[in-house]
Amino acid sequence: MTSTIARLLIDFGLVILIWMIQLMVYPSFKHFSNDELLKWHKKYTFRIACMVIPLMLVQLFIYGYQVLKFQTTYHILGIGIVLLIWVITLLKFVPIHTEILNNTHTSKTLTKLVRKNWDRTGLWTVLLILSILEFVYRTH
């Protein structure tokens, strides 16, 4: 399997995952009582981390490899977007999830979680579009 196809598959998987989180998972947090959310969130964060962390690491590796090997606009823009997603995740989302895990969140925290996640949803969607465009370009 070429790195372009692998990247396309990883990007596709992460886009499906982030759209499900954005449209179903995060909005559902508002429907839990604080105690129920705390119990569910502990399970959710562990389970989602088992899926997302390996995908994000593979994505980072593939983009890093491709930017070193090819250095095209697609790859440079792609690695920039991937790194931006990492920064946003670490600086904005880890603290929000920590608030929920520590049971110090408010209704505003849950609203902020959904609102801010549109940034990652958009970035991962753009990344998939770029991967599709590059795949089409390389195969024609």
Backbone as ProteinMPNN parsed JSONL, in Angstrom:
{"seq_chain_A": "MTSTIARLLIDFGLVILIWMIQLMVYPSFKHFSNDELLKWHKKYTFRIACMVIPLMLVQLFIYGYQVLKFQTTYHILGIGIVLLIWVITLLKFVPIHTEILNNTHTSKTLTKLVRKNWDRTGLWTVLLILSILEFVYRTH", "coords_chain_A": {"N_chain_A": [[0.851, -1.181, 0.0], [0.588, 2.17, -0.848], [1.943, 5.213, 0.578], [0.275, 7.341, 0.083], [-2.277, 6.222, -0.307], [-2.592, 5.007, 2.188], [-2.581, 7.297, 3.808], [-4.885, 8.557, 2.853], [-6.845, 6.721, 3.686], [-6.533, 6.815, 6.501], [-7.079, 9.544, 6.966], [-9.74, 9.584, 6.091], [-10.933, 7.839, 7.952], [-10.545, 9.299, 10.345], [-12.037, 11.585, 9.783], [-14.662, 10.577, 9.612], [-14.919, 9.699, 12.24], [-14.584, 12.15, 13.731], [-16.767, 13.65, 12.835], [-18.892, 12.086, 13.797], [-18.45, 12.334, 16.541], [-18.775, 15.109, 16.769], [-21.453, 15.54, 15.939], [-23.002, 13.713, 17.38], [-21.86, 12.585, 19.828], [-20.581, 14.635, 21.567], [-22.726, 16.598, 21.752], [-24.555, 15.008, 23.142], [-23.658, 14.944, 25.739], [-24.866, 16.934, 27.233], [-27.226, 15.887, 28.012], [-26.941, 14.26, 30.137], [-26.992, 13.72, 33.672], [-24.853, 15.308, 36.123], [-23.49, 13.304, 37.634], [-23.972, 10.998, 36.09], [-22.747, 11.785, 33.699], [-20.088, 12.01, 34.516], [-19.469, 9.314, 35.119], [-19.913, 8.124, 32.565], [-18.188, 9.629, 30.934], [-15.609, 8.962, 31.814], [-15.403, 6.317, 30.873], [-15.827, 6.803, 28.156], [-13.668, 8.554, 27.382], [-11.416, 6.903, 27.703], [-12.001, 4.814, 25.906], [-12.314, 6.167, 23.426], [-9.821, 7.289, 23.179], [-8.264, 5.022, 22.763], [-8.876, 4.479, 20.138], [-8.485, 6.915, 18.714], [-5.894, 7.98, 19.318], [-3.908, 6.115, 18.221], [-4.599, 6.397, 15.464], [-4.174, 9.145, 15.025], [-1.433, 9.296, 15.552], [-0.369, 7.645, 13.522], [-1.246, 9.121, 11.338], [0.216, 11.507, 11.717], [2.821, 10.477, 11.425], [2.747, 9.544, 8.734], [2.231, 11.949, 7.29], [4.496, 13.38, 8.071], [6.542, 11.762, 6.997], [5.873, 11.963, 4.257], [6.124, 14.725, 3.776], [8.836, 15.068, 4.098], [9.809, 13.437, 2.074], [8.528, 14.205, -0.376], [7.811, 16.964, -0.413], [5.768, 18.661, -1.489], [3.183, 21.118, -2.17], [0.75, 20.062, -1.252], [1.613, 18.262, 0.75], [3.083, 19.864, 2.542], [1.15, 21.732, 3.349], [-0.63, 19.875, 4.413], [0.836, 18.668, 6.595], [1.054, 20.918, 8.163], [-1.639, 21.384, 8.854], [-2.187, 19.012, 10.263], [-0.417, 19.291, 12.451], [-1.518, 21.596, 13.579], [-4.02, 20.605, 14.396], [-3.158, 18.826, 16.386], [-2.074, 20.686, 18.233], [-4.345, 22.22, 18.896], [-5.925, 20.198, 20.013], [-4.371, 19.389, 22.245], [-4.054, 21.82, 23.69], [-6.616, 22.945, 23.961], [-8.67, 20.966, 24.115], [-7.881, 18.87, 25.837], [-7.766, 20.235, 28.374], [-10.557, 20.876, 28.65], [-11.765, 18.335, 28.716], [-10.529, 17.431, 31.016], [-11.691, 19.087, 32.933], [-14.282, 18.025, 32.86], [-13.769, 15.38, 33.692], [-12.856, 15.927, 36.261], [-15.124, 16.782, 37.391], [-15.695, 19.494, 37.462], [-16.923, 20.955, 35.605], [-19.255, 23.043, 33.771], [-22.478, 23.871, 32.378], [-21.811, 25.651, 30.408], [-19.243, 24.809, 29.804], [-19.725, 22.417, 28.447], [-21.111, 23.378, 26.243], [-19.075, 24.907, 25.106], [-17.316, 22.875, 24.436], [-18.592, 21.581, 22.267], [-18.832, 23.749, 20.484], [-16.126, 24.592, 20.067], [-15.106, 22.287, 18.959], [-15.839, 22.329, 16.341], [-13.759, 23.506, 14.994], [-11.725, 21.514, 14.843], [-13.193, 19.594, 13.465], [-13.659, 20.859, 11.015], [-10.973, 21.238, 10.152], [-10.024, 18.57, 9.92], [-11.756, 17.711, 7.942], [-11.032, 19.356, 5.773], [-8.448, 18.372, 5.459], [-8.986, 15.752, 4.586], [-10.213, 16.344, 2.13], [-8.032, 17.51, 0.795], [-6.385, 15.233, 0.686], [-7.905, 13.572, -0.974], [-7.91, 15.104, -3.331], [-5.145, 15.09, -3.91], [-4.737, 12.354, -4.255], [-6.347, 11.853, -6.517], [-5.013, 13.502, -8.354], [-2.494, 12.238, -8.428], [-3.154, 9.769, -9.518], [-3.967, 10.241, -12.045]], "CA_chain_A": [[0.0, 0.0, 0.0], [1.389, 3.389, -0.909], [1.683, 6.139, 1.687], [-0.853, 8.191, -0.307], [-3.509, 5.478, -0.016], [-2.661, 4.871, 3.648], [-2.975, 8.598, 4.336], [-6.282, 8.757, 2.484], [-7.663, 5.87, 4.568], [-6.458, 7.366, 7.859], [-7.825, 10.808, 6.96], [-11.157, 9.241, 5.985], [-11.358, 7.301, 9.251], [-10.6, 10.372, 11.339], [-13.164, 12.465, 9.449], [-15.894, 9.896, 10.048], [-14.916, 9.717, 13.703], [-14.788, 13.499, 14.281], [-18.148, 14.068, 12.555], [-19.761, 11.374, 14.749], [-18.26, 12.985, 17.841], [-19.339, 16.454, 16.707], [-22.911, 15.557, 15.774], [-23.728, 12.822, 18.291], [-21.291, 12.331, 21.149], [-20.458, 15.83, 22.403], [-24.039, 17.165, 22.115], [-25.276, 14.141, 24.082], [-23.184, 15.177, 27.099], [-25.79, 17.839, 27.929], [-28.415, 15.135, 28.422], [-26.58, 13.468, 31.314], [-26.799, 14.425, 34.946], [-23.414, 15.412, 36.396], [-22.97, 11.999, 38.054], [-23.984, 10.095, 34.934], [-21.727, 12.235, 32.75], [-18.786, 11.651, 35.069], [-19.282, 7.864, 34.902], [-19.809, 7.852, 31.131], [-17.03, 10.311, 30.37], [-14.411, 8.159, 32.122], [-15.391, 5.212, 29.912], [-15.727, 7.358, 26.805], [-12.331, 9.073, 27.082], [-10.497, 5.771, 27.541], [-12.33, 4.084, 24.673], [-12.047, 6.978, 22.237], [-8.362, 7.427, 23.102], [-7.737, 3.777, 22.172], [-9.08, 4.558, 18.691], [-8.0, 8.153, 18.115], [-4.448, 8.192, 19.466], [-3.148, 5.421, 17.174], [-4.879, 6.993, 14.155], [-3.49, 10.439, 14.941], [0.017, 9.054, 15.466], [-0.09, 7.16, 12.171], [-1.441, 10.27, 10.455], [1.383, 12.382, 11.895], [3.968, 9.787, 10.831], [2.61, 9.539, 7.27], [2.44, 13.306, 6.78], [5.908, 13.702, 8.279], [7.298, 11.023, 5.985], [5.599, 12.507, 2.933], [6.67, 16.078, 3.609], [10.285, 14.909, 3.934], [10.105, 12.769, 0.812], [7.977, 14.846, -1.572], [7.823, 18.423, -0.24], [4.826, 19.361, -2.359], [2.245, 21.992, -1.477], [-0.194, 19.19, -0.543], [2.219, 17.672, 1.936], [3.432, 20.929, 3.48], [-0.12, 22.193, 3.908], [-1.168, 18.776, 5.208], [1.523, 18.54, 7.889], [0.674, 22.096, 8.944], [-2.98, 21.148, 9.405], [-2.071, 17.949, 11.27], [0.203, 19.871, 13.647], [-2.508, 22.497, 14.172], [-5.001, 19.758, 15.085], [-2.497, 18.371, 17.616], [-1.974, 21.82, 19.163], [-5.7, 22.517, 19.372], [-6.341, 19.089, 20.882], [-3.636, 19.424, 23.511], [-4.23, 23.064, 24.435], [-8.018, 23.306, 24.194], [-9.575, 19.863, 24.43], [-7.443, 18.159, 27.042], [-8.285, 20.935, 29.565], [-12.016, 20.748, 28.76], [-12.06, 16.967, 29.183], [-10.066, 17.35, 32.403], [-12.76, 19.693, 33.731], [-15.385, 17.064, 32.966], [-13.292, 14.268, 34.526], [-12.746, 16.408, 37.644], [-16.47, 17.207, 37.768], [-15.694, 20.947, 37.692], [-17.499, 21.544, 34.398], [-20.574, 23.656, 33.833], [-23.197, 23.776, 31.111], [-21.023, 26.43, 29.452], [-18.112, 23.956, 29.396], [-20.219, 21.46, 27.456], [-21.39, 24.162, 25.044], [-17.767, 25.263, 24.558], [-16.77, 21.648, 23.846], [-19.22, 21.407, 20.952], [-18.489, 24.899, 19.632], [-14.706, 24.569, 19.701], [-14.797, 21.095, 18.175], [-16.036, 22.622, 14.919], [-12.432, 23.791, 14.426], [-11.088, 20.234, 14.474], [-14.03, 18.954, 12.448], [-13.343, 21.536, 9.753], [-9.594, 20.956, 9.746], [-9.917, 17.185, 9.443], [-12.492, 17.637, 6.678], [-10.148, 19.955, 4.765], [-7.343, 17.426, 5.255], [-9.489, 14.671, 3.73], [-10.392, 16.89, 0.777], [-6.692, 17.602, 0.212], [-5.927, 13.872, 0.383], [-8.651, 13.111, -2.153], [-7.389, 15.838, -4.484], [-3.812, 14.602, -4.225], [-4.892, 10.993, -4.767], [-6.858, 11.982, -7.885], [-3.926, 14.076, -9.138], [-1.426, 11.224, -8.607], [-3.626, 8.611, -10.291], [-4.319, 10.646, -13.418]], "C_chain_A": [[0.895, 1.242, 0.0], [1.039, 4.295, 0.27], [0.503, 7.057, 1.367], [-2.177, 7.504, 0.005], [-3.683, 5.314, 1.491], [-3.135, 6.175, 4.277], [-4.452, 8.875, 4.047], [-7.211, 7.951, 3.406], [-7.681, 6.403, 6.004], [-7.258, 8.665, 7.949], [-9.33, 10.546, 6.91], [-11.689, 8.731, 7.326], [-11.495, 8.385, 10.308], [-11.739, 11.352, 11.049], [-14.484, 11.833, 9.884], [-16.014, 9.973, 11.568], [-15.227, 11.107, 14.262], [-16.204, 14.003, 13.995], [-19.142, 13.349, 13.476], [-19.664, 12.011, 16.131], [-18.969, 14.341, 17.852], [-20.861, 16.455, 16.699], [-23.665, 14.724, 16.799], [-23.162, 12.776, 19.703], [-21.268, 13.585, 22.016], [-21.815, 16.466, 22.726], [-24.8, 16.318, 23.145], [-24.841, 14.37, 25.525], [-24.138, 16.047, 27.903], [-27.019, 17.104, 28.471], [-28.154, 14.228, 29.624], [-26.64, 14.345, 32.557], [-25.288, 14.472, 35.189], [-22.812, 14.058, 36.778], [-22.911, 11.012, 36.892], [-22.912, 10.477, 33.917], [-20.341, 11.848, 33.244], [-18.494, 10.166, 34.836], [-19.065, 7.553, 33.422], [-18.521, 8.426, 30.546], [-15.735, 9.547, 30.644], [-14.291, 6.989, 31.149], [-15.133, 5.723, 28.499], [-14.296, 7.786, 26.486], [-11.317, 7.946, 26.908], [-10.737, 5.08, 26.201], [-11.989, 4.885, 23.418], [-10.542, 7.167, 22.076], [-7.727, 6.184, 22.466], [-7.898, 3.764, 20.652], [-8.366, 5.759, 18.079], [-6.48, 8.296, 18.191], [-3.648, 7.409, 18.424], [-3.364, 6.018, 15.776], [-4.149, 8.323, 13.986], [-1.975, 10.279, 14.838], [0.414, 8.561, 14.082], [-0.223, 8.302, 11.174], [-0.229, 11.203, 10.522], [2.623, 11.768, 11.24], [3.914, 9.844, 9.303], [2.854, 10.929, 6.698], [3.893, 13.73, 6.946], [6.792, 13.039, 7.246], [7.117, 11.662, 4.604], [6.168, 13.908, 2.738], [8.191, 16.024, 3.451], [10.643, 14.342, 2.563], [9.696, 13.592, -0.412], [8.031, 16.371, -1.546], [6.964, 19.166, -1.261], [3.931, 20.265, -1.512], [1.247, 21.171, -0.671], [0.387, 18.724, 0.795], [2.587, 18.721, 2.982], [2.18, 21.482, 4.146], [-0.711, 21.129, 4.832], [-0.504, 18.645, 6.565], [1.214, 19.738, 8.775], [-0.683, 21.924, 9.607], [-2.928, 20.087, 10.498], [-1.477, 18.512, 12.565], [-0.747, 20.835, 14.348], [-3.574, 21.72, 14.944], [-4.418, 19.251, 16.406], [-2.456, 19.495, 18.657], [-3.341, 22.15, 19.754], [-6.174, 21.447, 20.347], [-5.675, 19.189, 22.246], [-3.938, 20.674, 24.342], [-5.681, 23.393, 24.779], [-8.871, 22.141, 24.688], [-9.161, 19.041, 25.637], [-7.923, 18.902, 28.299], [-9.813, 20.825, 29.744], [-12.384, 19.361, 29.275], [-11.595, 16.762, 30.622], [-11.092, 17.975, 33.346], [-13.906, 18.713, 33.932], [-14.98, 15.911, 33.877], [-13.188, 14.656, 36.002], [-14.081, 16.878, 38.206], [-16.508, 18.687, 38.158], [-16.287, 21.686, 36.494], [-18.85, 22.184, 34.691], [-21.267, 23.395, 32.501], [-22.442, 24.539, 30.027], [-19.821, 25.628, 28.942], [-18.545, 23.009, 28.289], [-20.567, 22.157, 26.145], [-20.088, 24.517, 24.34], [-17.127, 24.05, 23.868], [-17.307, 21.444, 22.43], [-18.788, 22.527, 20.0], [-17.041, 24.845, 19.163], [-14.354, 23.363, 18.828], [-15.071, 21.29, 16.688], [-14.704, 22.936, 14.242], [-11.757, 22.498, 13.968], [-11.875, 19.524, 13.383], [-13.732, 19.555, 11.079], [-11.95, 21.221, 9.257], [-9.431, 19.529, 9.228], [-10.667, 16.993, 8.127], [-11.659, 18.217, 5.537], [-8.997, 19.005, 4.443], [-7.782, 16.27, 4.363], [-9.669, 15.161, 2.298], [-9.043, 17.014, 0.082], [-6.149, 16.219, -0.166], [-6.617, 13.312, -0.852], [-8.108, 13.793, -3.408], [-6.004, 15.329, -4.891], [-3.869, 13.193, -4.806], [-5.35, 11.03, -6.229], [-5.746, 12.501, -8.814], [-2.844, 13.022, -9.447], [-1.868, 10.062, -9.489], [-4.03, 8.981, -11.702], [-3.165, 11.304, -14.116]], "O_chain_A": [[1.849, 1.329, 0.774], [-0.022, 4.16, 0.88], [-0.196, 7.503, 2.277], [-3.097, 8.136, 0.525], [-4.788, 5.464, 2.012], [-3.983, 6.168, 5.169], [-5.176, 9.373, 4.91], [-8.242, 8.457, 3.849], [-8.732, 6.434, 6.644], [-8.023, 8.865, 8.892], [-10.103, 11.207, 7.604], [-12.758, 9.141, 7.777], [-12.455, 8.387, 11.079], [-12.341, 11.891, 11.978], [-15.33, 12.51, 10.468], [-17.08, 10.275, 12.105], [-16.047, 11.233, 15.171], [-16.783, 14.709, 14.82], [-20.133, 13.948, 13.892], [-20.675, 12.203, 16.807], [-19.666, 14.684, 18.807], [-21.489, 17.272, 17.372], [-24.838, 14.987, 17.067], [-23.908, 12.913, 20.673], [-21.871, 13.602, 23.089], [-22.041, 16.842, 23.876], [-25.592, 16.846, 23.925], [-25.579, 14.025, 26.448], [-24.213, 15.916, 29.125], [-27.76, 17.645, 29.292], [-29.049, 13.511, 30.072], [-26.376, 15.546, 32.505], [-24.531, 13.756, 34.533], [-21.736, 13.704, 36.295], [-21.931, 10.286, 36.728], [-22.251, 9.611, 33.344], [-19.508, 11.402, 32.456], [-17.398, 9.806, 34.406], [-18.15, 6.812, 33.064], [-17.848, 7.769, 29.752], [-14.856, 9.497, 29.783], [-13.201, 6.702, 30.654], [-14.335, 5.16, 27.75], [-13.764, 7.425, 25.436], [-10.445, 8.034, 26.044], [-9.797, 4.796, 25.458], [-11.438, 4.341, 22.46], [-10.041, 7.2, 20.952], [-6.758, 6.296, 21.715], [-7.129, 3.101, 19.956], [-7.714, 5.633, 17.042], [-5.851, 8.696, 17.211], [-2.771, 7.993, 17.786], [-2.418, 6.13, 14.996], [-3.575, 8.594, 12.932], [-1.312, 11.033, 14.125], [1.419, 9.005, 13.528], [0.597, 8.435, 10.266], [0.284, 11.634, 9.489], [3.387, 12.47, 10.576], [4.913, 10.153, 8.653], [3.599, 11.079, 5.73], [4.459, 14.368, 6.059], [7.685, 13.671, 6.682], [8.088, 11.875, 3.877], [6.643, 14.239, 1.652], [8.768, 16.85, 2.744], [11.652, 14.719, 1.967], [10.447, 13.665, -1.384], [8.276, 16.995, -2.579], [7.386, 20.176, -1.825], [3.931, 20.18, -0.284], [0.925, 21.527, 0.463], [-0.274, 18.789, 1.831], [2.418, 18.488, 4.179], [2.15, 21.678, 5.361], [-1.228, 21.446, 5.904], [-1.189, 18.522, 7.581], [1.122, 19.603, 9.995], [-0.863, 22.272, 10.774], [-3.556, 20.245, 11.545], [-1.985, 18.237, 13.652], [-0.779, 20.887, 15.578], [-3.982, 22.137, 16.028], [-5.105, 19.247, 17.428], [-2.769, 19.273, 19.827], [-3.476, 22.338, 20.963], [-6.757, 21.759, 21.385], [-6.338, 19.086, 23.278], [-4.063, 20.591, 25.564], [-5.943, 24.051, 25.786], [-9.701, 22.313, 25.58], [-10.016, 18.564, 26.383], [-8.442, 18.26, 29.213], [-10.297, 20.695, 30.868], [-13.221, 19.23, 30.168], [-12.208, 15.997, 31.366], [-11.336, 17.453, 34.434], [-14.438, 18.583, 35.034], [-15.756, 15.505, 34.742], [-13.403, 13.827, 36.885], [-14.162, 17.318, 39.353], [-17.247, 19.086, 39.058], [-16.162, 22.906, 36.388], [-19.491, 21.908, 35.705], [-20.698, 22.769, 31.608], [-22.43, 24.129, 28.866], [-19.432, 25.758, 27.782], [-17.824, 22.816, 27.31], [-20.35, 21.605, 25.065], [-20.002, 24.438, 23.114], [-16.473, 24.194, 22.836], [-16.543, 21.165, 21.507], [-18.424, 22.272, 18.852], [-16.767, 25.034, 17.978], [-13.406, 23.419, 18.046], [-14.596, 20.51, 15.863], [-14.534, 22.665, 13.054], [-11.277, 22.407, 12.838], [-11.292, 18.923, 12.481], [-13.572, 18.828, 10.098], [-11.758, 20.962, 8.069], [-8.774, 19.307, 8.211], [-10.25, 16.193, 7.289], [-11.591, 17.631, 4.456], [-8.62, 18.855, 3.281], [-7.033, 15.851, 3.48], [-9.31, 14.458, 1.353], [-8.917, 16.663, -1.092], [-5.526, 16.059, -1.216], [-5.986, 12.655, -1.68], [-7.874, 13.14, -4.425], [-5.725, 15.158, -6.077], [-3.134, 12.874, -5.741], [-4.803, 10.322, -7.074], [-5.569, 11.996, -9.922], [-2.351, 12.93, -10.571], [-1.035, 9.435, -10.143], [-4.402, 8.105, -12.482], [-3.29, 11.703, -15.273]]}, "name": "protein", "num_of_chains": 1, "seq": "MTSTIARLLIDFGLVILIWMIQLMVYPSFKHFSNDELLKWHKKYTFRIACMVIPLMLVQLFIYGYQVLKFQTTYHILGIGIVLLIWVITLLKFVPIHTEILNNTHTSKTLTKLVRKNWDRTGLWTVLLILSILEFVYRTH"}
